[in-house]
């Protein structure tokens, strides 16, 4: 497969990527290897309406994981999710946000700046196609 990254076997959490962000290294082509990112990631998720202590602990946990080279994955929501992303970013680490919408519609809107930082330093994944929004359980995704 010319022009694409070959899978790299993980060797434990590596130290940095070519961009200087701590996290899994690239595969020699200058781009992060998504397979390695997935293998060397940990999800930090929790309540949207968490306590101040809960947010502090999520940020502290995520920062410690990021400092050790792990990719912190969360949902980009308020509460624990946002705190986890901020902790990883603050530690210079890699983080991935899995959004309940298309990647072109930062949600929640109050986290547009945070999701932008995640896109610069990590990865933003949409659970819907671009220009789509997630509807309540039992209804299909639509555009809007």
C-alpha positions as MATLAB code, in Angstrom:
seq = 'XXXXXXXXXXXXXXXXXXXXXXXXXXXXXXXXXXXXXXXXXXXXXXXXXXXXXXXXXXXXXXXXXXXXXXXXXXXXXXXXXXXXXXXXXXXXXXXXXXXXXXXXXXXXXXXXXXXXXXXXXXXXXXXXXXXXXXXXXXXXXXXX';
ca = [
       0.000    0.000    0.000;
       2.010    2.932   -1.207;
       1.397    6.279    0.410;
      -0.311    4.912    3.504;
       0.875    4.056    6.965;
       1.580    0.435    7.706;
       0.301   -0.849   11.057;
       2.817   -0.537   13.845;
       2.849   -2.997   16.724;
       2.517   -1.177   20.026;
       5.529   -1.222   22.293;
       3.911    0.339   25.332;
       2.974    3.997   25.536;
       5.539    5.939   23.479;
       6.855    9.362   24.328;
       5.833   11.800   21.598;
       4.525   12.365   18.097;
       6.182   14.460   15.422;
       4.051   17.459   16.483;
       5.506   17.405   19.985;
       2.278   16.108   21.518;
       2.813   13.251   23.952;
       1.109   10.119   22.732;
       1.594    7.299   20.273;
       4.228    8.069   17.672;
       3.641    8.168   13.960;
       4.441    5.343   11.586;
       7.273    7.130    9.786;
       5.080    9.086    7.361;
       4.567   12.134    9.603;
       0.987   11.241   10.536;
      -0.258    9.551   13.710;
      -1.088    5.883   13.254;
      -4.771    5.476   14.133;
      -4.329    1.783   14.974;
      -1.625    2.562   17.519;
      -3.690    5.437   18.929;
      -6.589    3.013   19.419;
      -4.394    0.381   21.052;
      -2.791    2.908   23.387;
      -5.867    4.780   24.508;
      -8.003    4.904   27.616;
     -11.520    6.276   27.975;
     -12.261    8.736   30.766;
     -16.007    9.348   30.898;
     -18.576   10.261   33.498;
     -21.385   12.549   34.539;
     -22.191   15.773   32.745;
     -23.370   17.325   35.987;
     -20.372   16.257   38.033;
     -19.087   17.842   41.201;
     -16.096   20.158   41.245;
     -14.157   17.293   42.836;
     -15.241   14.933   40.042;
     -14.026   17.383   37.383;
     -10.746   17.864   39.254;
     -10.176   14.111   39.499;
     -11.019   13.552   35.819;
      -8.547   16.260   34.762;
      -5.845   14.948   37.100;
      -6.313   11.344   35.939;
      -6.300   12.347   32.269;
      -3.196   14.527   32.703;
      -1.331   11.668   34.390;
      -2.295    9.246   31.631;
      -1.349   11.733   28.910;
       2.024   12.404   30.558;
       2.712    8.666   30.282;
       1.894    8.622   26.568;
      -1.678    7.359   26.606;
      -4.366    8.856   24.352;
      -7.320   10.045   26.450;
     -10.675    9.369   24.764;
     -13.923   10.969   25.874;
     -17.142   12.418   24.485;
     -16.526   16.158   24.486;
     -19.569   16.765   26.712;
     -19.774   18.998   29.765;
     -18.593   17.668   33.111;
     -16.159   14.754   33.304;
     -15.664   14.512   29.521;
     -14.577   18.133   29.111;
     -12.382   17.960   32.212;
     -10.643   14.844   30.879;
      -9.917   16.504   27.525;
      -8.626   19.651   29.268;
      -6.381   17.565   31.522;
      -4.837   15.720   28.584;
      -4.378   18.925   26.574;
      -2.890   20.729   29.560;
      -0.324   17.952   29.967;
       0.653   18.256   26.305;
      -0.947   14.914   25.577;
      -3.065   13.477   22.826;
      -6.832   13.280   23.215;
      -9.713   12.111   21.038;
     -13.292   13.361   21.270;
     -16.107   11.130   20.026;
     -19.019   13.464   19.310;
     -22.713   12.573   19.090;
     -22.964   14.526   15.816;
     -20.970   15.255   12.677;
     -17.460   16.656   13.090;
     -18.542   19.922   11.475;
     -20.968   20.713   14.326;
     -19.185   21.023   17.659;
     -21.562   19.836   20.339;
     -22.170   21.016   22.941;
     -21.822   24.479   21.418;
     -20.314   25.749   24.644;
     -17.354   23.445   23.979;
     -16.653   24.705   20.444;
     -13.300   26.188   21.506;
     -12.320   23.020   23.422;
     -13.269   20.803   20.477;
     -11.183   23.081   18.230;
      -8.167   22.580   20.525;
      -8.753   18.833   20.465;
      -8.800   18.903   16.650;
      -5.442   20.722   16.650;
      -3.730   18.481   19.200;
      -5.609   15.222   18.791;
      -8.575   13.777   16.976;
     -12.287   14.569   16.660;
     -14.566   11.715   15.582;
     -18.216   12.158   14.654;
     -20.787    9.435   15.256;
     -22.844   10.863   12.371;
     -21.951   12.048    8.891;
     -21.084   15.766    8.496;
     -24.073   18.136    8.679;
     -25.941   15.559   10.785;
     -27.248   15.729   14.291;
     -28.109   12.876   16.617;
     -31.776   12.650   17.480;
     -33.276   11.141   20.610;
     -33.264    7.354   20.925;
     -35.727    5.712   18.585;
     -35.539    8.303   15.804;
     -33.154    8.409   12.895;
     -30.330   10.895   12.377;
     -31.172   13.805   10.181;
     -29.748   16.974    8.823;
     -30.580   20.282   10.228;
];
